Amino acid sequence: MENENQAIPTRGAEIKAIYLEFLDRHITAVVSGEVDDFMEINQIADHLCVSHKHLTDTIQRETGNHPCYHYDLKIIDTAKELLLETNKSVAEIARILTYDPSNFTKFFKKFVGFTPGQFRKRC
């Protein structure tokens, strides 16, 4: 007999987990060059066999944040990893992450509070 205290995941929790796992795999594929560009949220929803609205509503309800917020944070985490674990220039990291270098610096600073170069020096 199964443990009665074992929680049964809700469909929303399942969609959240699948979405976050998909983002990890997709960002890795972009960084490795396997995929040329980041997918849009509607493309991800199609890939996950849910509507864009359902994905957005579910992630918002489950986490309190829009799916783009999680996407951006995972890209930032990847950028931090590349900044700290490689000798690649900020411009090269920006291009790997499919950003124009100046836009990447603005994007990074918005989330981290420092430019990529400042972040690298501080850490």
PyMOL commands that set and color helices and strands:
alter all, ss='L'
color gray80, all
select helices_A, chain A and resi 11-32+41-47+52-63+67-85+90-96+101-112+116-122
alter helices_A, ss='H'
color red, helices_A
deselect
rebuild
show_as cartoon
